Amino acid sequence: MSTINEIQDEIIEEFSDFDDWMDRYQLLIDLGSSQQPLDEKYKTEQNLIDGCQSRVWLQADLVDHRLHFTAESDALIVKGIVALLIRVLSDHTPQEILDADLYFIERIGLKDHLSPTRSNGLLAMVKQMKLYALAFKAKGS
């Protein structure tokens, strides 16, 4: 199984194929579109992420000591960002998620090309994923 950093490096590689930010946005939108839709039962107030301008629902489940994330957003680009975060962090142990340094966000230029509100939303998503990891770790699973 790939490590978090190996997956981040793959993503950086994929994005480096595109110099133009319009193409990178398109890649994000495609990633978001190809994501499995979130089961309606998880679209609850509890799963909504605070600090996101668009609505983002994030569900976390522990499967064999690894956190499995599923999510959905009503905004295309945000959905793509969520898809990237899930690809990097999902199916790793809570400790690996807590230790992760998500350098790919900066390396693919995402930080510089998102509006401040989207950028805050991105940070809110990362924070929420790490909070889930912390909660599951605390349960001693």
C-alpha positions as CSV (number, residue, x, y, z in Angstrom):
1,M,0.0,0.0,0.0
2,S,1.3,3.5,-0.9
3,T,2.4,5.8,1.9
4,I,0.8,9.2,2.2
5,N,3.9,10.8,0.8
6,E,4.0,8.5,-2.2
7,I,0.4,9.4,-3.0
8,Q,1.2,13.1,-2.7
9,D,4.1,12.7,-5.1
10,E,1.8,11.0,-7.6
11,I,-0.6,14.0,-7.4
12,I,2.2,16.5,-7.8
13,E,3.4,14.5,-10.9
14,E,-0.1,14.5,-12.4
15,F,-0.6,18.2,-11.9
16,S,2.9,19.0,-13.3
17,D,1.6,17.8,-16.7
18,F,-0.4,21.0,-16.8
19,D,1.1,24.5,-16.9
20,D,-2.1,26.3,-17.3
21,W,-4.3,26.7,-14.3
22,M,-7.5,26.4,-16.3
23,D,-6.3,22.8,-17.1
24,R,-5.6,22.2,-13.5
25,Y,-9.0,23.4,-12.5
26,Q,-10.5,21.0,-15.1
27,L,-8.4,18.2,-13.6
28,L,-9.9,19.0,-10.2
29,I,-13.4,19.1,-11.6
30,D,-12.9,15.7,-13.3
31,L,-11.5,14.2,-10.1
32,G,-14.6,15.5,-8.2
33,S,-17.0,14.2,-10.8
34,S,-15.4,10.7,-10.8
35,Q,-15.9,10.4,-7.0
36,Q,-18.5,8.1,-5.6
37,P,-21.5,10.1,-4.4
38,L,-22.0,10.2,-0.7
39,D,-24.8,8.1,0.7
40,E,-27.7,10.4,1.5
41,K,-27.8,9.1,5.1
42,Y,-24.4,10.8,5.7
43,K,-25.6,14.2,4.5
44,T,-26.3,15.4,8.0
45,E,-25.7,18.6,9.9
46,Q,-23.0,16.7,12.0
47,N,-21.0,15.8,8.8
48,L,-21.1,19.4,7.4
49,I,-17.7,21.0,7.7
50,D,-17.6,24.4,9.4
51,G,-15.6,27.1,7.6
52,C,-16.5,26.0,4.1
53,Q,-18.3,28.5,1.8
54,S,-19.8,25.6,-0.1
55,R,-21.4,22.7,1.6
56,V,-19.1,19.8,2.3
57,W,-20.1,16.7,4.1
58,L,-17.4,14.4,5.4
59,Q,-17.9,10.9,6.7
60,A,-15.2,8.9,8.5
61,D,-15.3,5.2,9.3
62,L,-12.7,3.0,10.9
63,V,-12.1,-0.1,8.8
64,D,-9.4,-2.5,10.0
65,H,-7.6,0.2,12.1
66,R,-7.6,2.5,9.1
67,L,-9.7,5.6,8.6
68,H,-11.9,5.5,5.5
69,F,-13.2,8.9,4.4
70,T,-16.1,9.6,2.0
71,A,-17.3,13.1,1.2
72,E,-19.5,15.2,-1.1
73,S,-19.7,18.8,-1.9
74,D,-22.2,20.9,-3.9
75,A,-19.3,22.8,-5.6
76,L,-17.4,21.2,-8.4
77,I,-13.9,22.5,-7.6
78,V,-14.3,21.9,-3.9
79,K,-15.5,18.3,-4.7
80,G,-12.2,17.9,-6.6
81,I,-10.2,19.2,-3.6
82,V,-12.0,16.8,-1.3
83,A,-11.3,14.0,-3.7
84,L,-7.6,14.8,-3.5
85,L,-7.6,14.9,0.3
86,I,-9.4,11.6,0.4
87,R,-7.0,10.0,-2.0
88,V,-4.1,11.1,0.2
89,L,-5.5,10.4,3.6
90,S,-8.1,7.8,3.3
91,D,-7.3,4.2,4.4
92,H,-4.4,5.1,6.6
93,T,-4.1,4.7,10.3
94,P,-5.1,7.6,12.6
95,Q,-1.5,8.1,13.6
96,E,-0.3,8.3,9.9
97,I,-3.0,10.9,9.2
98,L,-2.0,12.9,12.3
99,D,1.7,12.8,11.3
100,A,1.0,13.7,7.7
101,D,2.5,16.9,6.3
102,L,0.3,17.7,3.3
103,Y,3.0,19.4,1.2
104,F,1.2,18.6,-2.1
105,I,-1.3,21.5,-1.5
106,E,1.5,24.0,-1.9
107,R,3.5,22.1,-4.5
108,I,0.7,21.9,-7.0
109,G,0.0,25.6,-6.4
110,L,-3.4,25.1,-4.9
111,K,-2.8,27.5,-2.1
112,D,-2.0,30.4,-4.5
113,H,-4.9,29.7,-6.9
114,L,-7.8,29.4,-4.5
115,S,-9.8,32.4,-3.3
116,P,-9.3,33.1,0.4
117,T,-12.7,31.6,1.3
118,R,-11.8,28.4,-0.7
119,S,-8.4,28.3,1.0
120,N,-10.0,28.5,4.4
121,G,-12.4,25.7,3.4
122,L,-9.5,23.6,2.4
123,L,-7.8,24.1,5.7
124,A,-11.1,23.3,7.5
125,M,-11.4,20.0,5.6
126,V,-7.8,19.0,6.5
127,K,-8.5,20.0,10.1
128,Q,-11.7,18.0,10.2
129,M,-9.9,14.9,8.8
130,K,-7.2,15.2,11.4
131,L,-9.8,15.7,14.2
132,Y,-11.5,12.4,13.1
133,A,-8.1,10.7,13.2
134,L,-7.5,12.1,16.7
135,A,-10.9,11.0,17.9
136,F,-10.4,7.4,16.6
137,K,-6.9,7.3,18.0
138,A,-8.3,8.4,21.4
139,K,-10.7,5.5,21.3
140,G,-7.7,3.3,21.2
141,S,-8.6,1.6,18.0
